């Protein structure tokens, strides 16, 4: 396969911008704004260059590159700790139970409470694959490469990890959840608020959002029905997250009501099962399909390949994978079964 993941560079700004214009909104981590994207690439460059192997406030941006054409056709991001620059807000869906002896009746009401419970967690996000490349398992390569990156740089990430999925957005680009909840207080459309958040952060939520819980029963049907549901284009991503060990635990996005999936970092399948090994040879014929990665920080590369793990702690991979990763016998690789 000619595709591989690598660390993003400043010159990737234009393909990232072109992909951002294709997202259709509701994609905070990939705004269609050159200045914001340049800021992300600058911040990622600082994170890749940081030599202190500890948990910090880092953003890592990876891109999917076609090695034959040099084109960038996808991207994904990792945040080492959310909520460090400004609060990381979520709605928590919980239940309030009340009982009346006189009526002999118990009433259970669902509430949406504004919380910062997930502050300090790591986040995997910003995943976007060019529409023309949505075949051949490239989405899975983009998603799981992030977990190999975490496994290879474990000290730089928190013990809890989250992934936000885009919520339901209607044909006009609006959000029923936003219109039914926050939009009533801000005088802004969903697209305006989402874009402002992507460029300036969500401090305006803290400034203007009511802090009292919202009774779900008081919302209009359109808003109520979409709470915790992913956008149709995100259903496959939700299944992939569940296969990795993520679960929806009642947290939803404050803008579009999409689900926030969480997991213990060391329990994520592709992190727990990642195996480091020295390469013994790069001429494997057979073996098992795997994701294979090499290089630290700005030299990180990841691609599909075939691997065989040996009892002496070494590994063999196929020649095509070795070429994609620019590795040779004696180099260290990390891998996880596909």
C-alpha positions in Angstrom: 0.0 0.0 0.0 1.3 3.4 -0.9 -0.3 5.3 2.0 1.4 6.0 5.4 0.8 8.3 8.4 3.4 10.8 9.3 3.8 13.9 11.4 2.3 17.0 9.9 4.6 19.8 8.7 3.9 23.6 8.0 3.8 22.9 4.3 0.7 20.7 4.8 -1.4 23.8 5.4 -3.0 23.9 1.9 -4.2 20.3 1.7 -5.5 20.6 5.3 -7.4 23.7 4.4 -8.9 22.1 1.3 -10.0 19.1 3.4 -11.4 21.4 6.1 -13.7 22.9 3.5 -15.2 19.5 2.8 -16.2 18.7 6.4 -19.6 20.3 6.2 -19.5 22.0 9.7 -19.6 20.6 13.2 -15.9 19.7 12.9 -14.3 21.9 15.5 -10.8 20.4 15.3 -10.5 21.1 11.5 -11.9 24.6 10.9 -11.8 26.0 7.4 -9.6 28.9 8.5 -6.0 29.1 7.4 -4.9 31.1 10.4 -6.4 28.6 12.8 -4.9 25.7 10.9 -1.5 27.4 10.8 -1.7 27.8 14.6 -2.5 24.1 15.0 0.5 23.2 12.8 2.8 25.6 14.8 1.5 24.1 18.1 2.1 20.6 16.8 5.6 21.5 15.7 6.4 22.6 19.2 4.9 19.4 20.6 6.9 17.2 18.3 10.1 19.2 19.1 9.6 19.0 22.9 12.3 16.7 24.4 10.9 16.4 27.9 9.1 13.0 27.8 6.3 14.0 30.2 2.6 14.8 30.2 2.1 18.4 28.9 -0.4 20.5 27.0 0.4 19.1 23.5 -1.3 18.8 20.2 0.0 16.3 17.7 -1.2 16.5 14.1 -0.7 13.5 11.8 -1.4 13.4 8.1 -2.2 10.5 5.6 0.3 10.7 2.7 0.2 8.9 -0.6 3.9 8.2 -1.1 3.5 7.7 -4.8 2.0 11.2 -5.5 3.0 13.1 -2.3 -0.6 14.1 -1.8 -2.0 14.5 1.7 -5.4 12.8 1.8 -6.4 12.6 5.4 -5.5 13.8 8.9 -6.0 13.1 12.6 -5.0 14.7 15.9 -4.1 13.9 19.4 -4.4 16.2 22.5 -2.3 15.1 25.4 -4.5 17.0 28.0 -7.7 18.8 27.3 -8.9 21.7 29.4 -5.5 23.3 30.0 -6.0 26.5 28.0 -9.7 26.9 28.8 -12.3 24.7 30.4 -13.4 21.6 28.6 -17.1 21.6 28.9 -19.5 18.7 28.3 -23.1 18.0 29.1 -23.6 15.0 31.4 -26.9 13.1 31.0 -28.1 11.9 34.4 -31.3 11.0 36.1 -33.0 12.7 39.1 -35.5 10.4 40.9 -38.2 12.0 43.1 -41.0 10.3 45.1 -44.3 11.5 46.5 -45.8 9.5 49.4 -49.1 11.3 49.1 -49.5 10.5 45.4 -47.7 7.1 45.7 -45.7 8.1 42.6 -42.1 8.0 41.6 -40.9 10.3 38.9 -37.6 10.1 37.1 -36.4 13.1 35.1 -33.4 13.2 32.8 -31.1 16.2 33.2 -28.4 17.7 31.2 -25.7 19.2 33.5 -22.8 21.4 32.3 -19.6 19.8 33.7 -15.9 19.7 33.3 -15.5 16.1 34.4 -13.3 15.2 31.5 -10.7 17.9 32.0 -7.2 16.5 32.0 -8.0 13.6 29.7 -6.2 12.9 26.5 -8.3 13.2 23.3 -8.1 11.6 19.9 -9.9 13.7 17.3 -9.7 15.7 14.2 -10.0 12.6 12.0 -10.9 13.3 8.4 -10.4 11.3 5.3 -10.8 12.8 1.8 -14.1 11.5 0.3 -12.2 10.1 -2.7 -10.2 7.8 -0.4 -12.9 6.2 1.7 -12.2 2.7 0.7 -9.5 0.1 1.4 -9.3 0.6 5.2 -7.7 4.0 5.2 -10.1 5.3 7.8 -9.1 2.5 10.1 -5.4 3.2 9.4 -6.0 6.9 10.4 -7.8 6.0 13.5 -5.6 3.2 14.9 -2.3 4.9 14.0 -3.1 7.4 16.9 -3.1 4.5 19.4 0.3 3.3 18.2 1.6 6.8 18.6 0.3 6.9 22.2 1.8 3.5 22.9 5.1 4.7 21.6 5.0 7.9 23.6 2.9 6.7 26.6 4.4 9.1 29.2 3.1 12.0 27.2 -0.6 11.0 27.6 -3.1 10.9 30.4 -4.6 7.8 32.0 -8.0 8.6 30.6 -8.8 9.2 26.9 -11.9 10.5 25.1 -13.2 10.9 21.6 -16.0 13.3 20.6 -18.3 12.3 17.7 -20.1 14.8 15.7 -23.8 15.0 16.4 -26.8 15.2 14.2 -26.7 18.2 11.7 -29.7 18.9 9.5 -29.6 19.5 5.7 -29.3 23.2 6.2 -26.2 22.8 8.4 -28.1 23.5 11.6 -28.1 21.5 14.8 -31.5 20.6 16.4 -29.7 20.2 19.8 -28.1 23.6 19.6 -31.4 25.2 18.6 -33.2 23.6 21.4 -30.7 24.3 24.2 -27.7 26.7 24.0 -29.0 28.6 20.9 -31.8 30.0 23.0 -29.3 32.0 25.1 -26.7 33.1 22.6 -28.5 34.6 19.6 -26.2 32.7 17.3 -26.8 30.0 14.8 -25.1 26.6 15.3 -22.7 27.3 12.4 -21.8 30.7 13.8 -21.2 29.3 17.3 -19.3 26.3 16.0 -17.0 28.4 13.9 -16.4 30.9 16.7 -15.5 28.0 19.0 -13.1 26.5 16.4 -11.3 29.8 16.0 -11.5 31.3 19.5 -12.2 28.5 22.0 -15.3 28.0 24.1 -14.8 30.5 26.9 -18.0 32.3 25.6 -19.9 29.2 26.8 -18.6 29.7 30.3 -19.5 33.4 30.1 -23.1 33.0 28.8 -24.3 29.5 29.3 -26.8 29.0 32.2 -25.2 26.8 34.9 -28.5 25.2 36.0 -29.3 21.7 34.8 -31.6 21.4 31.8 -34.6 19.1 32.1 -34.7 17.0 28.9 -38.5 16.7 29.1 -38.8 20.5 28.6 -36.9 20.4 25.2 -38.6 20.2 21.9 -38.8 16.7 20.3 -36.3 17.6 17.6 -33.6 18.4 20.3 -34.6 15.5 22.6 -34.4 12.8 19.9 -30.7 13.6 18.9 -29.1 13.6 22.3 -26.2 11.2 22.3 -26.6 10.2 18.7 -23.7 10.4 16.2 -24.0 12.0 12.8 -24.7 9.2 10.2 -21.2 9.6 8.8 -19.8 8.9 12.3 -21.6 5.6 13.0 -18.7 3.6 11.6 -16.3 5.6 13.8 -18.4 4.9 16.8 -18.3 1.2 16.1 -14.5 1.4 15.7 -14.2 3.2 19.1 -16.4 0.5 20.7 -14.1 -2.2 19.3 -11.2 -0.4 20.9 -12.8 -0.4 24.3 -14.4 3.1 24.3 -17.9 3.5 25.8 -20.6 6.2 25.9 -21.0 7.1 29.5 -23.5 9.9 29.3 -21.3 12.7 28.2 -22.5 14.7 25.1 -21.1 17.7 23.2 -22.4 21.1 24.3 -22.9 22.2 20.7 -24.5 19.4 18.7 -25.3 16.8 21.4 -23.1 14.2 19.8 -21.7 11.4 22.1 -18.4 11.6 23.9 -16.7 8.2 24.1 -14.3 7.5 26.9 -11.8 4.7 28.0 -8.9 4.1 30.3 -5.9 4.7 28.1 -4.1 1.5 29.0 -7.2 -0.5 28.2 -7.6 0.7 24.7 -7.1 -2.5 22.6 -4.6 -1.1 20.1 -2.5 0.4 22.9 -2.6 -2.6 25.2 -1.7 -5.0 22.3 1.0 -2.9 20.7 4.3 -4.7 20.6 7.8 -3.2 20.1 10.5 -5.3 18.4 13.7 -5.0 16.5 13.5 -5.8 12.8 15.3 -9.0 11.9 14.5 -8.8 8.2 12.2 -7.0 5.7 11.5 -9.9 3.3 8.5 -11.6 4.9 6.3 -13.7 2.7 3.1 -14.5 4.6 2.6 -13.7 8.3 -0.4 -11.7 9.7 -1.8 -8.4 8.7 -0.9 -5.6 11.0 -0.4 -1.9 11.6 3.3 -1.2 11.8 4.9 2.1 13.1 8.3 3.4 13.7 10.1 6.7 14.6 9.6 9.0 17.5 7.7 12.3 17.5 8.3 14.2 14.3 9.8 11.0 12.7 6.7 8.9 13.4 5.5 6.8 10.4 2.7 4.2 10.3 1.5 1.9 7.6 -0.3 -1.4 6.9 1.9 -4.4 6.4 2.5 -8.0 7.2 4.4 -9.1 10.3 5.8 -12.1 12.1 6.8 -11.9 15.7 9.7 -14.2 16.7 10.5 -15.8 20.1 13.8 -13.9 20.4 11.8 -10.6 20.5 12.5 -9.6 16.9 10.1 -9.2 14.1 9.9 -9.6 10.3 7.8 -7.4 8.0 7.1 -7.4 4.3 9.2 -5.4 1.8 6.4 -3.1 0.8 5.8 -2.1 4.4 9.5 -1.6 5.0 9.6 0.8 2.0 6.6 2.7 3.2 8.2 3.2 6.6 11.8 3.6 5.4 13.1 1.0 7.8 15.8 -1.7 7.6 16.9 -4.6 9.7 18.0 -3.4 13.2 15.4 -0.6 13.4 12.7 -0.7 16.0 9.1 -1.0 15.0 5.8 -1.2 16.9 2.9 -3.2 15.6 -0.6 -4.4 16.4 -2.6 -7.0 14.6 -5.0 -5.5 12.1 
